[in-house]
Structure formats: C-alpha cells, structure tokens
Amino acid sequence: MKKSTLIFAALFASSFAMAQNTATTTQDGNGNNSETTQTGLNQSSTVDQKGADNESVVRQFTNNNGAQSSTVSQYGTSNSAVVEMNQTGGGGNSPGNFASITQLGTSNSVEQTLNAGGYNSGQNASAFQDGISNTLTQTMHSGYTQSMSSIQFGTSNSGNQEITGGGHNHATLRQDGIENSANQLLFGTNQGSGAADVLIDQAGSFNTASQQFEGGGFSQRNNGVIIQDGTSNTASQFGDGTFLDYRISQTGESNESHIIGAGDRNTGIITQDGDLNVANLTQAGSNNIATFTQTGNGNVIRGIGGDPVLQLDSDLTATVMQSGNLNTAILSQTGDGHTATIMQSGNMNTATIIQGN
C-alpha cells in the first residue's frame, strides 16, 4: 500500500493559471482515483490512466464565461469515467463545451453530462470504447448546436444518448460487434433545426437499436435512420410528433424492424435485404406515407403484433415492393380516399390489402 501511494504521488501533476484553469492528471497502476473540479474561465482538463479499477471524475462549472474542455483516456479493465459540464447564463457563450473520452479494455463505463443555457452554442460530446461489456451514456440538457458522437467496438456493449431541449441536435452512435445494444432519445423543442440527424449504425449480429422522439417546438424537425448489417438484429423507432421521417435499413437474415408513430407528418420507409426478415409499422394521424422494400425469401410485412394494421386515418399512402419467394405483405388502412400498392416479384408470395372505416 505504501509503494502504491508513492507511485500515485510521483505520477500526479496539476497546474493552474489565473485566467485559464488547466488540470493534468497521469496515473499508471490499479485502483487509482482522479477527481478534478474546476470553476471559472476557460477550463481545460486532461486525464490519462492505465491499469484496472481506475476512476476518473471531472466536474466543470462556468457562469457563461469561456469554453470548457475535458479529455479522458483510460486503458485497462473495470475503469470508469464521469464528466459533468455546467454552463449558466443565457447566451452567446461560444465555443461551448467539449468532452472527449477514450477507453480500451473490458467492463469500462463512460458517463458524459453537458448542461448549458438555451442560447449557448457549441455543445460537443464524443466517446470511443473498444472491448467487451462496456457501457456508454451521453446526456445533453438544453444548449444550442448540440452534437454527440460515440463509437463502440467489441461484444456486449451498450450505448445510450439523450438530448433534452435545445436546437440543431445531432446524435451518432456506431457499434461494431455482437450482442450490442444502442438507444437514442430526443426530447424537447427545436429538434433538428437546420438539420435532422439522428443515427445508429450497427455491424454484427444479435444487436438491438431503438430511437424515441417526443415533444416538439420551433422548426419541429425529427428524422431517425437506423442501419444494421448482420443477422438476428432488431430495430425500433417510436415517435409522437411532429415532422417525423424515420428510416430503417437492414441487411442480413432474421432481422426485425418496428416503427410506431402517433401523429403529424409521418413517413416511414423500411428497407430489408436478406431472408426471413420481418417489418412492422403502425401510424396514426396526419399525412402518413409508408414505403417498404424487401429483397429475399420468406420475408413478412405486417402491423404490430401480427395484426394486419399499417396506418390509421389521415392522408395515407402505402407502397410495398418485395422481390423473392414465400414473402407476405399485409396492408390495412382506415378511412376514405387512401392508396395502397403492393408489388411482388417471385413465387408463392401472398398479398393482402384491407381498406375501410
């Protein structure tokens, strides 16, 4: 224990300046803890840890005075990194927050939380993990021109991104491996103003991805996009308004997709390339358009829970294109003056269209 303490003391260094706070921490070993708290102008923190069971916590606060940046690098097993950035004040604080975390190893965890005033621009969070059973959480509350990015390589990793309020929202979550899970949540006003980017990109098998949109306001632009390449993957999208677009693209076998919308200008669009895939979509209200494209054999298009329900009321248009054998398409629309089209190419396919009040 004494030797460990000496190593810690020798490898720890920090420096501060009057107008700009700068903290640097370097630790090599096991069971080390690093905690950095900064308050004031133009804050910068760097943490570098190597070993197992290490913990890094960075907390930064400013009252609308200058930028905040934090960089944490961890190499090993069972390490954890927590970064919390807070800005008060009503605007004009640009550039804003920048948080970056890199972890290589097993059973590591990342947690990034950025809080800013509604007109403070330049909120950025990025994370990279390579290993097994890693977890990642990124959260932004308000702020302006928000941007998230995260990449996970390996097995049994989980990633979560959440943006509440603010505008010009972007969220990107990429995973490459097996049995990974990803979740994105976008709540609040001014969603996607000037851009409509929310993306999950997964390569591998037995992965799950979900997106959820709630609330709205000025500009009210939601999008979606989930891309999966592999076998036995599941993609789900949920939304209650307002300009929802959605998009799911799956390549592989035995994949399943779900889109559930509650209103406003819903679109849809599900593309699947492979065999034994299932596409589910239910929309309720407003100017709904759903387009399905499936290439392969034994694919199914239907409503949630196996019911032949596709869209419920409003100006609905549905188009299904299937290429292959033993495919099934079931479309159901309620109301008057709607259009449903099913195009199938192959053998032993089944098509059902139900329209009425």
Buried (B, 14 or more C-beta within 10 A) or exposed (E): EEEEEEBBEEBEEBEEEEEEBBBBBBBBBBEBEBEBBBEBBBBBBBBBBBBBBBBBBBBBBBBBBBBBBBBBBBBBBBBBBBBBBBBBBEEEBEBBBBBBBBBBBBBBBBBBBBBBBBBBBBBBBBBBBBBBBBBBBBBBBBBBBBBBBBBBBBBBBBBBBBBBBBBBBBBBBBBBBBBBBBBBBBBBBBBBBEBBBBBBBBBBBBBBBBBBBBBBEEBBBBBBBBBBBBBBBBBBBBBBBBBBBBBBBBBBBBBBBBBBBBBBBBBBBBBBBBBBBBBBBBBBBBBBBBBBBBBBBBBBBBBEEEEBBBBBBBBBBBBBBBBBBBBBBBBBBBBEEBEBEBEBEBEEBEBEBEBEE
